Amino acid sequence: MKKALMLAAAALAGYAVWTKVQQDREERDLWAEVTDSFGENSFAARSDAPQEPSGA
């Protein structure tokens, strides 16, 4: 009986660790997706924006 309880406790702890790892991985992937694409088009010059005269 004691072995079964220990096995159940170990399985529960393993499941808790596994779900935490999965959540951390999903959060890391989300942040990577957001930060990797941040510099690509965020501050691109608009073609319709007024430009300063170059001969001033």
C-alpha positions in Angstrom: 0.0 0.0 0.0 2.8 2.4 0.9 4.5 1.7 -2.5 1.3 2.5 -4.4 0.9 5.8 -2.5 4.5 6.7 -3.3 4.0 5.8 -6.9 0.8 7.9 -7.1 2.6 10.9 -5.5 5.5 10.6 -7.9 3.1 10.4 -10.9 1.3 13.4 -9.6 4.5 15.4 -9.1 5.7 14.3 -12.6 2.5 15.5 -14.1 2.7 18.8 -12.3 6.3 19.4 -13.5 5.3 18.4 -17.1 2.4 20.8 -17.3 4.6 23.6 -15.9 7.3 22.9 -18.5 4.6 22.9 -21.3 3.3 26.3 -20.1 6.7 27.8 -19.9 7.5 26.5 -23.4 4.3 28.0 -24.8 5.0 31.4 -23.1 8.6 31.4 -24.4 7.4 30.6 -27.9 4.8 33.4 -27.8 7.4 35.9 -26.6 9.8 34.7 -29.3 7.1 35.2 -32.0 6.3 38.7 -30.7 9.9 39.9 -30.3 11.3 38.3 -33.4 8.8 40.1 -35.6 9.1 43.4 -33.7 11.8 45.1 -35.7 10.8 44.0 -39.2 8.0 46.4 -40.1 7.3 48.4 -36.9 9.1 51.6 -37.9 9.2 51.4 -41.6 9.0 54.8 -43.4 5.5 55.5 -44.7 5.4 56.5 -48.4 2.5 59.0 -47.7 4.3 60.7 -44.8 5.5 64.3 -45.6 9.2 64.5 -46.2 11.5 67.3 -45.3 13.0 69.2 -48.1 16.6 68.2 -48.7 17.9 71.5 -49.8 17.0 73.5 -46.7 
